[in-house]
Amino acid sequence: MSAPEETASTTSSLSTSTPPATAPTDTEFASTTTEFASTSRDVPALLNVSFEANPKAGLGAQLTNCDHEAAKEMFLPSFAVIGRLLDGDTVAKQQGVCVGDCLVAVNGQGFRRFASDYKEEEAEHLNEAVETPDLDHKVVPAGSGYDNMLTQIKLIKAAREPPLLLTLERYGWDARPNSWGRFLTARDENVPAAMQMTQTHEQWRNATFPIDLKGTPGLQKILRTKAVSEIHVEVLNDFPPTVYVNYGKLLKMQTAGEITPEDVVAAFVIFTERMLAKAKDPRNPKTCQFIDLSGVGITSFRTETLKKIYHTFEPNYPETLFKMVMFPVSTIMV
């Protein structure tokens, strides 16, 4: 395992090693899917990393020390998080470690900030080739948890028997261990305000998902016509995925009574969820928005739909917007 670091710089990307199962292509929505669930789960997946084949090897990842008793660490179950994967054919890459994974146990011994709130049988096991150890889920005091965990790792590696076995929890991008930092930033580090925002968002999420696809003709039409879709910017490395909104097409369908503003918001939520799930770092997921105003004149421009999108996006997906572009824009609007 390489020397740990206090912080790690990370970026969002167009791809991930574990794409969500709830992310069909645009054309598949109309034919294969009846409802759309959130792309993030609160129950973590478990990953066990064994050093039995190479006891002397390092993990090939840098750890972020999360044992500072800081407000942003409140909902992290561990005192160490994978901050960055190192180059090369490392143990971490061989066994599927990802940025954001929480290191919660060493050879079954827990180094947790708080007790787990899920049943182990509910969790997906990501590396079935490695048997899950008997986890004691031990909670240890903050302030020394990180250092004590590193000491235990060094002792086991020095003894070589039994081989080192690390257990990591992987949370979805919208689960509290990953989302709390975004909500805290959105409320200027005000913990009570951020907690209220988080709880309101979770209530909205529970009421919103799953989204009915088959029973919503307007939403189906938006998806079929690609009035809301995704832009792939493959020439730009690590550029966040982009939600494309053809406002002129939406306006025509809305004027004809074929869709409602609520249908547009639902489509927008679907694509936002799909793209945020692609982030390499679930703690810092990003997306872009491109609002195509081609053919939309100042006399026909209606802002109610854009306002509804904003009032859904701002409180529920804070700190995820990398860039928003509206083009072309009339000089009257500027």
Secondary structure, 3 states (H helix, E strand, C coil): CCCCECCCCCCCCCCCCCCCCCCCCHHHHHHHCCEECCCCCCCCEEEEEECCCCCCCCCCEEEEECCCCCHHHCCCCECEEEEEECCCCCHHHHCCCCCCCEEEEECCEECECCCCCCCHHHCCECCCCCCCCCCCCCECCCCCHHHHHHHHHHHHHHHCCCCCEEEEEECCCCCHHHHHHHHHHHCCCCHHHHHHHHHHHHHHHHHHCCEECCCCHHHHHHHHHCCEEEECCCCCCCCCCEEEEEHHHHHHHHHCCCCCHHHHHHHHHHHHHHHHCCCCCCCCCCEEEEEECCCCCCCCCCCHHHHHHHHHHHHHCCCCEEEEEEECCCCCCC
